[in-house]
Amino acid sequence: MKSVYGDENRVMNINKYQQTQFPGLVQAGNLQAQQVLLQQLQQGQQQGQQQQAPQGQQQQPPQGQQQQQQQLFAQQGPLPGSYSDNLGQSGYQNGGYQNTFQRSMQQQQQQQQQQFYAQQQFQQQPNQQNQPQTQSQGALQPGQNPMLFQPQYQGNQQGQMLPPPQQQQQQQQQQQLFGQSILPHPQQQQTQQQQPSLANVVSGQKFSLAIEKPNSIYWQHQVQLCQMSRGATTPHYYARQYASNSRKGKNPYSNEVKAVTLVDATKSMLVMLEEQEKANGNGNNVDTPPVNNALLFNKKLALELDDEHLQEEQRMRQKTQGKQLWCQLDLCGQGLTNIAPKLFLYDFLESLYLNNNKLTSVPPIISKLRGLRTLDLSQNRISELPSALGLCFNLRYLYLFDNNIRSLPKEFGNLIELLFLGIEGNPIDSNIANLIADKGTKGLISYIRDSKIDSIHPNPRLWYQVEEDGEIVEPATEDIQIGDVKGESFTLMSYNTLCHHYATPKLYKYTPSWALDWEYRRNKLKEDVLKYKTDIVCMQEVETKTYHDFWVPLMLQFGYKGVFYSKTRSKTMSEVDSKKVDGCATFYKSDKFSLLQKQNFEYNSVCMGSDKYKKTEDLFNRFMNKDNVALITFLQHTSSGEKIMVVNTHLHWDPAFNDVKTLQVGILLEELHGILKKFHHTHADDDVKGLSLIICGDFNSIRGSAVYQLFSSGTVHKHQDLEGRDYGRFTETGFQHPFKLKSAYDNMEELPFTNFSPGFTDVIDYIWYSTNSLQVRGLLGKVDMDYVNHCIGFPNADFPSDHIPLVTNFAIRQSTTHKKPDFKPEFKSGGSRKT
């Protein structure tokens, strides 16, 4: 844990502060709670004097109570209830950091005395007077219920206590928190709603927070954790606590118990809540039909590996291979009014503590901290949260206690990993508060995500024309008829459509449920495929049943014919389940192309059926259990007569098996060499190099991978993707192929991405073509980046798949369409001339 000093050795021992325990049984309050509330009021805003009630309407406490109050403060001194304007003048009293700056407000002190008298009448019990007053101040004590610290309304870190006319109302609400269902009198309830908190008296605003279920387990967590957060008033509180716990852990002879941090307490609450939900049978039910586990075999998961059990520093060292040793920053209690933009360059941060400062806003640049898991902004003066905070999708714990926040941005629906959102002590909208009290944080985030209506829509993708020399022409909108190309050319689309069996709420938590619905996505996919009017459409992740029942009838209406091949796992499944297996589908316009031949390509079957591939241990253990396929079609262009081989494939997804993907591509290219020779009835390698070849699909390989190098350069050897693997001659002498291939989008230096998800965003889809016979004359450009910057992943309301379609216009080179006819001597029949 880093503090502003950056040195753990400077942290002083604050054992009294670190006696915080996880809240246990409900017990009666004591004088300590009264003093905390009183001191919080004493540290209030100076402007509160303007809102004091007339003294004639106030009840004065007896002189004996005033003397008791002074004695209490003389014994224990001021308590850490709020921030100070003079953090430089500080000291340590009774084991805890104290701010010595005091404001002189005579009228406010009078009101505090009245409130103290009223509160003492309500809470004072015979056994309370005998309790020791040496407990740590500002922190929860063992066996002490934090709800006893709860004032009538937690509007700000300066708690509000009620005057005597509302004692009965406060008692009834406290009893409700303790599980007793006692409804307040309607007149008292109206009086309570009109009572403002001290923070909003300053601004002249009045509000009330009416919770319909104040005794729900979710709202009890809010109250308990909020009170625990109010104890973190010491500058660099978390860093000191972390250092103290670290010292205790290193001392095997120490009997000291480690302090429970706010995050630890939150985790413990959530674990107990999860166990309770499982016991009640209500845990994580998803309203989706069950799917055979075999259907999800080899499918890329949208979730990251479960590393929650690791400590933050340990996880950071693993991610950075030991290059980054710390990832937590504690700036709490510094009196900060602004945050320097350079702070957000630390994109490695996982925990950021900015609580107990004077921040009035959070800069939108906080979205740069995409790896942030814990953010504490409690006890500040924040009135509005930036929508960019919703892009920090890795957040698990977001504490906003004791601010002036009234609403949450709709982008909070992107916080898919958020486990706890602390809003207590804010004038938050009652609908939001009641949602948390009823369904918890996850229920609130799901509600925001599913109910939001995006006002931002992407601009159309631009269409780039490419000159014969490769120069990019000024782009035009996609509204031009991309498919209406003239001359000896054609257009092709490659698109991973995301099979609906994989599009589950568990894998795509960031997608609204209505946008993930197959009926909605199917209509959007239909629009994407048909609006470009391409001559050839190559789709991946198409379910077998969907291909026959939906795509074939639809494409036939627009003049397309198609072929399909599913993954090999379908051969081992029942007839019903086999129809749910996805595969590759290729459609072509029947008026521009004719199908000459189709061939299904199974990577593992081809490898096992040939003696030229060495059967190594890696081949059996890593390669053979992958069921990826390729669909090969031989098409003839009607107007030019050019024969074109179109290969549509989908490689394995896992980056831990990059060697397998390289072997799949190596086998495919080697087999294509023989297939082309056979199809064109030639044995010369030079003849094969001039043939038209297109290989497109989802290769699950980024630029710089062995797969990309093999396609683009024609060879790959001693690549890091192949280190330590044995695939016979492929790893001994390297992979090679005779084709001259190039990525179609290499003409514009590739797109920013073709796959967009919270955990991964990069280019993994390609259209490779033979440069000797084909030339790129047009490309569909990137997605509107201004739109992308407000998203965390696809699919969403505008994009039905986690991939985007690639579209290119190919021109057939003249040298391949106007070949000289083969010389054939003509032998005429007739009698021979004899001499």
C-alpha positions in Angstrom: 0.0 0.0 0.0 1.4 3.3 -1.0 0.8 6.5 0.9 1.9 10.0 -0.2 5.1 9.4 1.9 5.8 6.2 0.0 7.5 4.6 3.1 5.9 2.0 5.3 8.5 2.6 8.0 7.0 6.0 8.7 3.7 4.6 9.7 3.1 4.9 13.4 1.6 2.1 15.5 -2.1 2.9 15.9 -3.3 -0.3 17.6 -6.2 1.4 19.2 -7.5 2.3 15.7 -7.1 -1.3 14.5 -9.3 -3.0 16.9 -12.1 -2.8 14.4 -14.0 -6.1 14.3 -16.7 -7.3 11.9 -20.1 -6.3 13.3 -21.6 -9.0 15.4 -24.7 -9.3 17.6 -27.0 -6.3 18.2 -26.1 -4.6 21.4 -27.3 -1.4 23.1 -25.4 1.8 22.4 -23.1 3.6 24.8 -21.8 7.1 25.5 -19.2 6.6 22.9 -21.8 6.7 20.2 -23.3 9.8 21.6 -19.9 11.5 21.6 -19.2 10.6 18.0 -22.4 12.0 16.9 -22.0 15.2 19.0 -18.4 15.7 17.7 -19.6 15.2 14.1 -22.0 18.1 14.6 -19.4 20.2 16.3 -17.2 19.9 13.2 -20.0 21.1 10.9 -20.1 23.7 8.3 -19.9 27.4 9.4 -22.8 28.3 7.2 -25.1 26.2 9.3 -25.5 29.1 11.6 -27.9 30.7 9.2 -30.3 27.7 9.4 -30.6 27.5 13.2 -34.1 27.4 14.6 -35.1 30.3 16.9 -33.9 29.9 20.4 -37.3 30.4 21.8 -38.4 27.1 20.3 -35.4 25.1 21.7 -35.3 23.1 24.8 -32.2 23.8 27.0 -30.7 20.8 28.9 -30.2 21.0 32.6 -26.9 22.4 34.0 -25.9 19.0 35.2 -26.1 17.6 31.7 -23.9 20.4 30.4 -21.3 19.7 33.0 -21.4 16.0 32.1 -20.9 16.9 28.5 -17.9 19.0 29.3 -16.4 16.3 31.4 -16.7 13.8 28.6 -14.9 16.0 26.2 -12.2 16.8 28.8 -11.5 13.1 29.2 -11.4 12.1 25.6 -10.8 15.2 23.6 -12.3 15.9 20.2 -13.2 12.8 18.1 -12.3 12.2 14.5 -15.7 12.7 13.0 -15.0 15.0 10.0 -12.2 16.6 8.0 -10.5 19.8 9.1 -9.5 22.9 7.3 -6.1 22.9 9.0 -4.6 19.4 8.5 -1.1 20.8 9.2 -1.9 21.4 12.9 -2.5 17.9 14.1 -1.4 15.5 16.8 -2.1 12.1 18.2 -4.5 11.8 21.1 -5.6 8.6 22.8 -4.0 6.5 20.1 -5.8 8.2 17.2 -5.1 11.1 14.9 -7.0 14.2 15.8 -7.6 17.5 14.0 -7.1 20.3 16.4 -8.8 23.0 14.4 -12.1 24.0 15.9 -14.7 26.4 14.6 -16.3 28.9 17.0 -20.1 28.8 16.5 -22.0 29.8 19.6 -25.4 29.2 18.2 -24.4 25.8 16.8 -23.0 24.7 20.1 -26.2 25.6 21.8 -28.1 23.4 19.4 -25.6 20.6 19.9 -26.2 20.8 23.7 -29.9 20.5 23.1 -29.4 17.5 20.7 -27.0 15.9 23.1 -29.7 16.2 25.9 -32.3 14.7 23.6 -30.0 11.9 22.4 -28.9 11.0 25.9 -32.5 10.7 27.1 -33.1 8.2 24.3 -30.0 6.1 24.5 -28.9 6.3 28.1 -29.2 3.0 30.0 -28.0 2.0 33.4 -25.3 -0.2 32.2 -23.9 2.3 29.8 -22.4 4.5 32.5 -20.2 1.6 33.7 -18.6 1.0 30.3 -15.0 2.0 29.9 -14.2 5.0 27.8 -10.8 3.9 26.6 -12.0 2.3 23.4 -10.6 3.6 20.1 -12.4 6.5 18.7 -13.7 6.6 15.1 -13.7 2.8 14.7 -16.1 0.0 15.5 -15.4 -1.9 18.7 -15.7 -5.7 19.3 -19.3 -6.7 19.8 -20.5 -3.2 19.0 -23.3 -2.9 16.5 -22.5 -0.1 14.0 -26.2 0.7 13.6 -26.1 2.3 17.1 -24.0 5.0 15.5 -26.7 5.7 12.9 -28.4 9.0 13.4 -31.9 9.7 12.2 -30.6 10.5 8.7 -27.1 9.9 7.4 -27.1 12.9 5.1 -23.4 13.7 5.4 -20.4 12.7 7.5 -21.7 15.3 10.0 -24.5 13.1 11.4 -27.8 14.8 12.3 -29.5 14.2 15.6 -33.1 15.0 16.3 -34.5 17.5 18.7 -36.7 16.3 21.6 -40.0 16.5 19.8 -38.8 13.8 17.5 -37.3 11.4 20.1 -40.1 8.9 19.7 -39.7 8.9 15.9 -36.0 8.2 16.2 -36.7 5.4 18.7 -39.2 3.8 16.3 -36.7 3.9 13.4 -34.0 2.4 15.5 -36.3 -0.4 16.5 -37.1 -1.0 12.9 -33.3 -1.4 12.2 -33.2 -3.9 14.9 -35.9 -6.0 13.3 -39.0 -4.7 15.1 -41.7 -3.6 12.8 -43.0 -0.4 14.4 -44.5 2.1 12.0 -44.1 5.8 12.9 -47.1 8.1 13.4 -48.0 9.8 10.1 -47.5 13.3 11.6 -44.1 12.3 13.0 -43.1 10.8 9.6 -44.0 14.0 7.8 -41.9 16.0 10.4 -39.0 13.6 9.8 -39.1 14.1 6.0 -38.9 17.8 6.4 -35.8 17.7 8.6 -32.7 18.5 6.6 -29.2 17.3 7.2 -26.4 19.6 8.2 -24.6 19.4 4.8 -27.7 20.5 2.9 -28.6 23.2 5.4 -25.5 25.0 4.0 -26.9 24.9 0.4 -30.4 25.6 1.5 -31.7 22.3 0.2 -33.9 20.0 2.1 -34.3 16.3 1.4 -35.2 13.0 3.1 -34.5 9.4 2.4 -37.4 7.1 2.8 -36.3 3.5 2.7 -39.2 1.1 2.3 -37.2 -1.9 3.7 -34.7 -0.4 6.2 -34.2 -3.7 7.9 -33.3 -5.6 4.8 -30.0 -7.3 4.8 -28.8 -5.2 1.9 -29.5 -1.9 3.7 -28.1 -3.2 7.0 -24.9 -3.7 5.1 -25.1 -0.1 3.9 -25.5 1.2 7.5 -22.8 -1.0 9.0 -20.1 -0.4 6.3 -21.0 3.3 6.3 -20.2 3.6 10.0 -17.0 1.6 9.6 -16.0 4.0 6.8 -16.6 7.0 9.1 -13.8 5.6 11.3 -11.2 6.1 8.6 -10.4 9.7 9.4 -6.7 9.3 9.9 -4.6 10.6 7.1 -3.3 7.6 5.1 -5.6 5.5 7.2 -5.5 2.4 4.8 -1.8 2.6 4.4 -1.3 2.7 8.2 -3.7 -0.2 8.6 -2.0 -2.2 5.9 1.4 -1.6 7.4 0.3 -2.6 10.9 -1.3 -5.8 9.6 1.8 -6.6 7.7 4.0 -6.2 10.8 1.6 -8.4 12.8 1.7 -11.1 10.1 5.5 -11.2 10.1 5.8 -11.6 13.9 5.1 -15.2 14.7 5.1 -14.4 18.5 2.5 -11.7 18.3 -0.9 -12.4 19.7 -2.4 -9.2 18.2 -5.4 -9.6 15.9 -5.1 -8.1 12.5 -7.5 -5.2 11.9 -10.5 -5.8 9.6 -10.4 -3.4 6.7 -13.4 -2.0 5.1 -12.9 -4.2 2.0 -12.4 -7.2 4.2 -15.7 -6.5 6.1 -17.5 -6.0 2.8 -16.2 -9.4 1.5 -17.2 -11.1 4.6 -20.7 -9.7 4.4 -21.0 -10.7 0.7 -19.8 -14.3 1.5 -22.4 -14.7 4.2 -25.1 -13.2 1.9 -24.1 -15.6 -0.8 -24.3 -18.6 1.5 -27.6 -17.5 2.8 -29.0 -17.1 -0.8 -27.7 -20.6 -1.7 -29.3 -22.0 1.4 -32.6 -20.4 0.4 -32.2 -21.6 -3.2 -32.1 -18.1 -4.7 -28.5 -17.9 -5.8 -27.7 -16.5 -9.2 -30.7 -17.9 -11.1 -30.5 -17.1 -14.8 -33.7 -17.1 -16.8 -32.2 -18.9 -19.8 -32.8 -22.4 -21.1 -30.2 -25.0 -20.1 -27.6 -25.7 -22.8 -25.6 -28.9 -23.3 -22.2 -28.4 -21.9 -20.7 -29.8 -25.0 -22.0 -26.9 -27.0 -19.8 -24.5 -25.0 -16.7 -26.7 -25.6 -13.8 -24.7 -26.9 -15.8 -21.5 -26.7 -14.0 -18.4 -25.6 -15.3 -17.2 -22.2 -15.9 -13.5 -21.7 -14.9 -13.8 -18.1 -11.3 -13.5 -16.9 -9.7 -16.2 -14.8 -10.8 -16.2 -11.2 -7.9 -14.4 -9.4 -10.0 -12.8 -6.7 -8.3 -15.0 -4.0 -4.9 -13.4 -4.7 -3.7 -10.3 -2.9 -3.6 -7.3 -5.1 0.2 -7.0 -5.1 0.6 -10.7 -5.8 -1.9 -10.5 -8.7 -0.1 -7.4 -10.1 3.3 -9.2 -10.0 1.8 -12.1 -11.9 0.2 -9.8 -14.5 3.4 -7.7 -15.0 5.9 -10.6 -14.5 7.3 -8.8 -11.5 7.8 -5.4 -13.1 5.1 -3.6 -11.0 5.4 -4.2 -7.3 2.5 -2.0 -5.9 -1.0 -1.2 -7.1 -2.6 0.6 -4.2 -2.6 4.3 -3.5 -3.9 5.9 -0.3 -4.6 9.7 -0.3 -7.3 9.8 2.3 -7.5 12.6 4.8 -5.3 15.1 2.9 -7.9 17.9 2.5 -7.7 17.5 -1.3 -9.9 19.8 -3.3 -8.7 18.7 -6.8 -7.0 15.7 -8.3 -4.0 16.1 -10.6 -4.6 14.6 -14.0 -1.2 12.8 -13.8 -2.6 10.6 -11.1 -4.7 8.8 -13.8 -1.6 7.9 -15.7 -1.1 5.1 -13.1 -3.3 2.7 -15.1 -1.9 -0.2 -13.0 -3.8 0.9 -9.9 -6.2 -1.5 -8.5 -7.1 0.3 -5.3 -7.5 4.1 -4.9 -8.5 5.7 -1.6 -9.6 9.3 -1.8 -12.0 9.4 1.1 -12.2 12.1 3.8 -11.1 14.9 1.5 -12.9 18.0 0.1 -13.4 16.9 -3.4 -16.5 18.4 -5.1 -16.1 16.4 -8.4 -14.4 13.5 -10.0 -12.6 14.2 -13.3 -13.8 12.1 -16.3 -10.3 11.0 -17.0 -10.8 8.5 -14.2 -11.9 6.2 -17.0 -8.2 5.6 -17.8 -8.0 3.4 -14.6 -9.7 0.4 -16.3 -8.0 -2.0 -13.9 -9.4 -0.3 -10.7 -11.1 -2.7 -8.4 -11.6 -0.6 -5.2 -12.4 3.1 -5.1 -13.3 5.0 -2.0 -14.7 8.5 -2.4 -16.5 8.6 0.9 -16.7 11.7 3.2 -16.2 14.3 0.4 -18.5 16.9 -1.1 -19.2 15.3 -4.4 -22.6 16.2 -5.9 -22.3 14.5 -9.3 -20.5 11.5 -10.6 -19.0 11.5 -14.2 -20.5 9.1 -16.7 -16.9 8.0 -17.5 -16.7 6.2 -14.1 -19.0 3.6 -15.6 -16.2 2.6 -17.9 -14.2 1.3 -15.0 -15.8 -2.1 -15.5 -13.4 -4.0 -13.2 -14.7 -2.1 -10.1 -15.7 -4.5 -7.3 -16.1 -2.1 -4.4 -17.2 1.5 -4.8 -17.7 3.5 -1.6 -19.6 6.8 -2.0 -20.7 7.3 1.6 -21.4 10.7 3.0 -21.5 12.9 -0.1 -24.2 15.0 -1.8 -24.9 12.6 -4.7 -28.5 12.6 -5.8 -28.4 10.3 -8.9 -26.2 7.8 -10.7 -25.2 8.0 -14.3 -26.8 5.4 -16.7 -23.3 4.2 -17.6 -23.2 2.5 -14.2 -24.9 -0.3 -16.0 -21.4 -1.2 -17.3 -20.1 -2.0 -13.8 -20.6 -5.7 -14.4 -18.2 -6.8 -11.7 -19.4 -4.4 -9.0 -20.2 -6.3 -5.7 -20.9 -3.4 -3.4 -22.0 0.2 -3.9 -22.0 2.3 -0.8 -24.5 5.2 -1.1 -25.6 5.7 2.6 -25.3 9.3 3.7 -26.3 10.8 0.3 -29.5 12.5 -0.7 -29.8 9.8 -3.3 -33.0 9.3 -5.3 -35.4 7.2 -3.3 -35.9 4.8 -6.2 -32.2 4.0 -6.2 -32.0 3.6 -2.5 -35.0 1.3 -2.4 -33.6 -0.8 -5.2 -30.5 -1.4 -3.3 -32.4 -2.1 -0.1 -34.6 -4.6 -2.0 -32.2 -6.3 -4.5 -28.7 -5.2 -3.5 -25.9 -3.8 -5.7 -26.1 -6.4 -8.4 -29.9 -5.9 -8.7 -29.4 -2.1 -9.1 -26.7 -2.5 -11.8 -28.9 -5.0 -13.7 -31.8 -2.6 -13.5 -29.8 0.3 -14.8 -28.3 -1.7 -17.6 -31.6 -3.2 -18.7 -33.6 0.0 -18.5 -31.2 2.4 -20.1 -32.0 3.9 -23.5 -28.8 5.0 -25.2 -29.0 8.4 -26.7 -25.7 7.9 -28.5 -25.7 5.9 -31.7 -22.7 5.3 -33.9 -22.1 7.2 -37.1 -22.0 5.0 -40.3 -18.8 3.2 -41.0 -17.0 4.9 -43.9 -16.2 3.2 -47.2 -12.7 3.7 -48.5 -11.9 3.3 -52.2 -8.5 2.1 -53.1 -6.7 3.1 -56.3 -4.9 0.6 -58.4 -1.6 1.8 -57.0 -2.9 1.2 -53.4 -3.6 4.9 -52.6 -6.7 5.4 -50.3 -9.3 7.8 -51.8 -11.3 10.2 -49.6 -13.8 8.0 -47.7 -17.5 8.1 -48.3 -20.4 6.9 -46.1 -21.6 3.4 -46.2 -24.8 4.5 -47.9 -23.2 4.1 -51.2 -24.1 0.8 -52.9 -21.1 -1.3 -51.9 -22.4 -4.3 -53.6 -23.1 -2.6 -56.9 -19.6 -2.9 -58.3 -18.9 -2.8 -62.0 -16.5 -4.7 -64.2 -14.5 -7.8 -63.3 -14.7 -7.3 -59.5 -16.8 -8.6 -56.6 -17.3 -7.8 -52.9 -16.9 -10.2 -49.9 -17.9 -10.0 -46.3 -16.5 -12.0 -43.3 -18.5 -11.9 -40.1 -18.5 -13.9 -36.8 -22.2 -13.6 -35.9 -21.9 -15.0 -32.3 -24.0 -18.1 -32.0 -26.9 -17.5 -29.7 -26.0 -20.5 -27.5 -22.8 -18.6 -26.5 -24.6 -15.3 -26.0 -25.7 -15.9 -22.4 -26.0 -13.4 -19.5 -23.2 -15.1 -17.7 -20.7 -14.7 -20.6 -22.0 -11.2 -21.7 -23.0 -9.6 -18.4 -22.4 -6.1 -19.8 -25.1 -6.5 -22.5 -28.7 -5.5 -21.7 -30.9 -8.6 -21.5 -33.2 -7.2 -24.2 -30.2 -6.6 -26.5 -28.9 -10.1 -25.9 -32.3 -11.7 -26.8 -31.9 -13.9 -29.9 -34.9 -12.4 -31.6 -33.5 -8.9 -31.3 -30.0 -9.9 -32.3 -31.2 -12.0 -35.3 -32.9 -8.9 -36.7 -29.8 -6.8 -36.2 -27.7 -9.5 -37.9 -30.0 -9.6 -40.8 -29.6 -5.8 -41.2 -25.8 -6.0 -41.0 -25.6 -8.8 -43.6 -28.0 -7.5 -46.1 -27.3 -3.7 -46.1 -23.9 -4.1 -47.7 -25.2 -6.3 -50.6 -21.9 -8.1 -50.9 -21.5 -10.8 -53.6 -20.0 -13.4 -51.1 -20.9 -13.7 -47.4 -18.7 -15.8 -45.1 -20.2 -16.3 -41.6 -18.8 -18.0 -38.6 -20.6 -19.3 -35.4 -23.8 -20.1 -37.3 -25.9 -22.7 -35.6 -26.9 -25.6 -37.8 -30.6 -25.2 -37.2 -30.4 -21.4 -37.6 -28.7 -21.9 -40.9 -31.4 -24.1 -42.4 -34.4 -22.4 -40.8 -33.5 -18.8 -40.9 -30.5 -17.9 -43.2 -31.2 -20.2 -46.2 -34.8 -18.9 -46.7 -33.8 -15.3 -46.0 -30.8 -15.3 -48.3 -32.6 -17.1 -51.1 -35.1 -14.1 -51.2 -32.1 -11.8 -52.0 -30.6 -14.1 -54.7 -28.1 -16.0 -52.5 -27.2 -19.7 -52.4 -25.2 -21.2 -49.6 -23.2 -24.1 -48.2 -22.6 -25.0 -44.6 -20.3 -27.2 -42.4 -20.6 -27.6 -38.7 -17.9 -28.5 -36.2 -16.9 -32.1 -35.8 -18.4 -32.5 -32.3 -21.8 -32.7 -33.9 -20.9 -36.3 -35.0 -20.8 -37.5 -31.4 -24.1 -35.9 -30.3 -27.7 -36.8 -30.6 -29.8 -35.5 -33.6 -31.4 -32.8 -31.5 -28.2 -31.5 -29.9 -26.2 -31.8 -33.2 -28.5 -29.1 -34.7 -27.4 -26.7 -32.0 -23.7 -27.0 -33.0 -22.3 -24.0 -34.8 -20.1 -24.0 -37.9 -19.2 -21.9 -41.0 -21.6 -20.8 -43.7 -20.7 -19.3 -47.1 -23.3 -17.6 -49.3 -22.8 -16.3 -52.9 -25.0 -14.5 -55.3 -26.2 -16.9 -57.9 -26.2 -14.3 -60.7 -22.5 -13.5 -60.2 -21.1 -16.9 -59.2 -21.6 -20.5 -59.7 -20.5 -23.3 -57.4 -18.0 -25.7 -58.9 -17.1 -27.7 -55.9 -17.3 -27.8 -52.1 -15.0 -29.5 -49.7 -15.3 -29.9 -45.9 -12.0 -29.6 -44.0 -11.4 -31.1 -40.6 -8.1 -30.2 -39.1 -7.7 -33.1 -36.7 -9.0 -35.7 -39.2 -6.6 -34.5 -42.0 -3.7 -34.6 -39.6 -4.5 -38.1 -38.3 -5.2 -39.4 -41.8 -1.8 -38.5 -43.3 1.6 -40.1 -42.6 3.4 -36.8 -43.4 2.4 -35.4 -40.0 4.4 -36.7 -37.1 2.3 -38.1 -34.3 3.9 -36.4 -31.2 2.8 -36.1 -27.7 1.9 -32.4 -28.2 -0.2 -33.4 -31.2 -2.3 -35.8 -29.2 -2.6 -33.8 -26.0 -3.0 -30.3 -27.4 -4.1 -30.5 -31.1 -6.4 -33.5 -31.5 -9.1 -32.5 -29.0 -9.9 -29.3 -31.0 -12.8 -29.7 -33.4 -12.3 -26.6 -35.6 -13.2 -26.8 -39.3 -12.8 -25.0 -42.6 -15.3 -24.7 -45.4 -13.7 -24.7 -48.9 -15.7 -23.6 -51.9 -14.6 -23.3 -55.6 -16.6 -20.5 -57.2 -16.5 -19.3 -60.8 -17.0 -15.6 -61.5 -19.7 -15.4 -64.2 -18.6 -12.3 -66.1 -14.8 -13.0 -66.1 -14.8 -16.8 -65.9 -12.2 -16.6 -63.1 -12.1 -19.6 -60.8 -11.7 -18.5 -57.1 -11.2 -20.7 -54.1 -12.9 -19.2 -51.0 -11.9 -20.7 -47.6 -14.1 -19.9 -44.6 -12.6 -21.0 -41.2 -12.8 -20.4 -37.4 -9.7 -21.3 -35.4 -9.4 -22.3 -31.7 -9.9 -19.3 -29.3 -7.5 -19.9 -26.4 -4.3 -17.8 -26.4 -2.7 -20.6 -24.4 -2.9 -22.7 -27.5 -1.3 -20.4 -30.0 0.9 -23.3 -31.1 -2.3 -25.2 -32.0 -3.6 -22.4 -34.1 -0.3 -22.1 -35.9 -0.4 -25.9 -36.7 -4.0 -25.6 -37.9 -3.0 -22.9 -40.3 0.1 -24.8 -41.4 -1.9 -27.9 -42.2 -4.6 -25.9 -44.0 -2.1 -24.1 -46.3 -0.2 -27.3 -47.0 -3.4 -29.1 -47.9 -4.7 -26.2 -50.0 -1.5 -26.5 -52.1 -2.4 -30.0 -53.0 -6.1 -29.3 -53.5 -5.5 -26.5 -55.9 -3.1 -28.6 -57.9 -5.6 -31.3 -58.2 -8.5 -29.0 -59.0 -6.6 -27.2 -61.8 -4.9 -30.4 -63.0 -1.4 -29.1 -62.6 1.8 -30.2 -60.9 3.8 -27.0 -61.2 4.1 -24.8 -58.1 4.3 -21.7 -60.3 0.9 -22.4 -61.7 -0.5 -22.6 -58.1 1.0 -19.2 -57.2 -1.0 -17.4 -59.8 -4.4 -18.9 -58.8 -7.1 -16.8 -57.0 -7.3 -17.7 -53.3 -9.2 -16.1 -50.4 -8.9 -17.3 -46.8 -11.1 -15.4 -44.4 -12.7 -15.9 -41.0 -12.0 -15.7 -37.2 -8.4 -16.7 -36.6 -8.3 -15.7 -33.0 -4.7 -14.4 -33.6 -3.4 -10.9 -33.1 -0.8 -9.2 -35.2 2.6 -10.4 -34.2 1.4 -13.9 -33.6 2.9 -16.9 -35.4 -0.3 -17.3 -37.4 -0.1 -13.7 -38.7 3.6 -14.1 -39.6 2.9 -17.4 -41.4 0.2 -15.9 -43.5 2.0 -12.6 -44.3 5.6 -13.8 -44.8 5.1 -17.3 -46.0 7.2 -18.9 -43.2 7.5 -19.0 -39.4 10.2 -20.6 -37.3 11.4 -20.2 -33.7 8.5 -18.0 -32.7 7.6 -17.6 -29.1 4.2 -19.2 -29.8 6.0 -22.4 -30.6 8.6 -22.5 -27.9 8.9 -25.9 -26.2 6.5 -27.6 -28.6 7.1 -30.6 -30.8 5.2 -31.0 -34.0 7.8 -32.8 -36.0 9.1 -31.0 -39.1 6.9 -28.0 -38.5 8.8 -27.1 -35.3 12.1 -28.5 -36.5 12.4 -26.6 -39.8 9.5 -24.2 -39.5 6.2 -23.7 -41.3 6.2 -22.7 -45.0 3.8 -22.2 -47.8 4.1 -21.1 -51.5 1.3 -18.6 -51.7 1.7 -14.8 -51.8 -0.9 -13.7 -49.3 -1.8 -10.4 -47.9 -4.4 -9.1 -45.4 -7.0 -7.0 -47.2 -6.9 -4.4 -44.4 -3.2 -4.2 -44.6 -3.8 -1.5 -47.2 -5.0 0.8 -44.4 -2.8 -0.6 -41.6 -5.6 -2.8 -40.2 -8.5 -1.8 -38.1 -8.3 -0.7 -34.4 -10.2 -3.9 -33.6 -12.4 -6.6 -35.0 -13.4 -8.1 -31.6 -14.5 -5.8 -28.8 -15.1 -7.0 -25.2 -14.2 -5.7 -21.7 -11.4 -8.2 -21.3 -10.1 -8.2 -24.8 -10.1 -5.7 -27.7 -8.0 -6.4 -30.8 -7.8 -7.5 -34.4 -8.4 -11.3 -34.8 -10.5 -11.5 -38.0 -8.8 -11.3 -41.4 -9.4 -11.6 -45.1 -6.3 -13.0 -46.7 -6.0 -12.9 -50.5 -3.5 -13.9 -53.2 -1.8 -10.8 -54.5 -0.9 -12.3 -57.9 -4.5 -12.6 -59.1 -6.6 -10.2 -56.9 -6.4 -6.6 -55.9 -8.2 -4.7 -53.2 -10.2 -1.8 -54.5 -12.4 -0.9 -51.5 -12.6 -1.4 -47.8 -15.2 -0.8 -45.0 -13.6 1.4 -42.4 -13.5 1.3 -38.6 -16.4 1.7 -36.1 -17.1 5.3 -34.9 -14.4 5.7 -32.2 -16.3 8.4 -30.3 -19.1 5.9 -29.9 -16.7 3.1 -28.9 -15.2 5.3 -26.2 -18.6 5.2 -24.4 -18.8 1.4 -24.5 -17.0 -1.4 -22.8 -17.9 -4.1 -25.3 -20.1 -5.6 -27.9 -22.8 -6.9 -28.4 -25.0 -4.0 -27.4 -28.1 -2.2 -28.8 -26.3 -1.3 -32.0 -23.9 -4.2 -32.6 -25.4 -7.7 -32.4 -22.1 -9.6 -32.2 -18.8 -9.2 -30.3 -17.2 -9.1 -33.7 -17.7 -6.5 -36.5 -18.1 -7.5 -40.2 -15.2 -7.0 -42.6 -16.1 -6.0 -46.1 -13.8 -5.6 -49.1 -14.0 -5.1 -52.8 -11.7 -7.3 -55.0 -10.7 -6.6 -58.6 -9.6 -9.5 -60.7 -6.3 -8.7 -62.3 -6.3 -8.7 -66.1 -3.3 -11.0 -66.4 -5.4 -13.8 -65.0 -8.5 -13.2 -67.0 -7.0 -12.8 -70.5 -4.7 -15.8 -70.8 -3.4 -17.0 -74.1 -5.2 -20.1 -75.2 -3.3 -23.3 -75.0 -1.8 -24.4 -78.4 -3.5 -27.5 -79.7 -2.4 -28.8 -83.2 -5.2 -29.6 -85.5 -5.1 -33.0 -87.3 -7.4 -33.2 -90.3 -8.4 -36.5 -91.7 -7.5 -37.4 -95.2 -5.6 -39.8 -97.4 -1.9 -39.9 -97.1 0.3 -39.0 -100.1 2.7 -41.7 -101.0 5.6 -41.4 -103.2 
